[in-house]
Every structure is written in C-alpha cells, then in structure tokens.
Amino acid sequence: MRALIQRVSRASLTVGELHTGTMGRGLVVLLGVGHEDERADADWLAGKISELRLFPDASGLMNLSVLDMGGDVMMVSQFTLFAQTRKGRRPGFTGAARPEEAKPLWEYFYTTMEALLGKSIILGEFGADMKIELVNDGPVTIWIDTKNKE
C-alpha cells in the first residue's frame, strides 16, 4: 500500500456533484493499493498513520499524532500513486491492484483507521471522480510505502 499524507488546517471533499464532507485540522490520506498488498499491510499502515507525530505541541515541535490531538481524517482512493513513469510520456498503472482486489482492502483499511481513531473519517468513494480542496499546513506531506518501511 502507498499513502500520501498531508497535514491540513482544513479540507473538503466532493464526489461527483455531491459535497460529502468538510473537516478542520487533521490529515488527508491518499491511499493506493498494490497487487502484493494484504491485510497485514493495512494494519501496519493504519497504526503508523494514526500515531505518526505530525502536529506541533505547545513548544512548536512535531510531537502529537492525529490521535493525540483528536484531529479529523479524510481518506481518498488513489491508484495513481502506483504510476510508473520510467518509459514514455504516459504513466502506466500496472502496479496498482485491480478494483475487485483493491476495494475490499481499501474498505478494510478505513474501518481499521476508524477503530484506531475512535471516530468516523471523511471518506471518498472508491473509483469515483472526486474533488479535494485542502490547505496544507506547514506544508507537511509524508509518503509511506508498506513495501519500503524506511
């Protein structure tokens, strides 16, 4: 699984023509599922994201997680995180899992995140055309790949 995480001061999500949610301070998580991913990847990644210290404490140091500060989370499916750009000018997406493989794992991931956070998250619609408006706070943007746990 690959996640691009952005610390935001606010964000909103529209799926098609329907506005599905607005949030305050928290994280926007763009999540892609690859062919080799399994539930163990989702468990590890959900734990990592929920406890990743990306928010400032009283001293201004990044010592608080979204869980610590009770922040919001928005999650959007993003198969393009598996883009392969080595050859040609058109990205290839063969590293991304097919929708019938990816969707159950994506659903498992967000239910795991909700359980860890103890609250609902704003959720995009898998495979839909979505518009995200956000204010990246910092800016803080983190890339995580479960197959490369650096």
N, C-alpha and C positions, 0 to 999 in steps of 0.2 A: 504494500500500500504506500502511496505517496500522499503527503499532505503539505499544502502551503498554508501557513497560519499567519494571520495578520492581527496585530493588536489594534483595536479600533476604539474611538471615542463614541462613535455611533455608526449604525448601518441599517439599511432596509433592503428588502427582497421583494421582487415582483416576478411572478411566474406567469408567463403569457401576458394577459391583461389584468390579472388578479394580484393585488398587493397582499402578500402573505405574512409580512411581519416587519416590525421595526424594533431595534434594540439600542440600548445605551452602551456603556463601556463593557468591553469583552473581547471575544475572539471570533473572527470569521475563518472558518476552516474549509478550504477547498480540498476535496478528497478524491483521489483516483485509486481504482482497484486494478491490480495486475493479474496475469494468468496464474502465478505461483502463490498468490495470497490465500490465506486461510484464517480461521477464527483466532488463532494464536497471534497473528499479526494485528488483527483488530483489537484484541485485548491489550497488547503491549502499547499500541499507538494511542488508544483511548486513555490509558493510565498515564502515559507520557504527556499528552496534551493537557489533561486536566490538572496535572501537578507541575507543569513547566512554569518556572518563575519568570514571568514576563512583565509584571506590573510593579510599579515603584512602591516602596514602603515609605514611612514618614521621613526617612533620610534621603529619599530620591533614588535608592538603589533597587534594582530589579530583584526583589526578594519575595514577591507574592504571586501566587498562581491564580488562575481564574476561579478555582475552587475556594482559595483563601479569601478572595475579595467578593465572592458571590456574584461574579460577572455573568454576562449573557454569552451564549454561543450560538452562532449561525453556521449551519453546515450545508454545503452545496456539492453535488457530484461533479467531478471534473476529469473526465477521461483524458483530456488533452495534457494532463500532467505526465502522461506516458509518451508524449510526442518524440519521434525520432527524426532528427534533422541532419544527420550526417550526409545523406545523399540528396541531391536535387534541391528544389525550392519548395516542394510541397511536403509538409510533415507527414510521416507515417504514424499510425496508431496501433500497430500490430501487437505492441507490448501491453496494451490495455485489455482487460478481460472483456469478453462479450457480455452484453447486457444481462442475459439469463444467468451468467456466472456472477457478475458483479453486483447486481441489485440485492440478492439475499445477504451478501457480506456487507454491503453498504448499510442495509437496514439493521443488521446485527451490530455494526459499529455505532450507529446513532442511538440505539437502545442501550448499549453499554455506556456511552457517554452520558446519557440522561440518568442512568442509575448512579454513575460515579458523581455527577454534579448534584443529584437530588432534585432536579427540576427539568422542565421541558426545554428543548432547544428550538430555535427557529430553523425550519427545515425546508430546503429546496425540494423540488420534485425531480426524482431520478429521470434523466434523459430529456428533460423539458428545456425549452428556451427560457432563460432567466436573465433578469437584470439585477445587478447588485450595486447599490450606492453605498460607499463607505468613506469614512475619514480615518485613514491610517494614522495611529497615534504613535509618534516617535520620530520617524516611522520605525516600526518593529515588524519585520517579516522573517519568518523562520521556515526552512524547508526540512522535512523529515521523510526519509525513505526507510521502510521497515527492513529492507534487504541490505541496507548500509547504515547500521546503527552507530554512527560516529558521535 
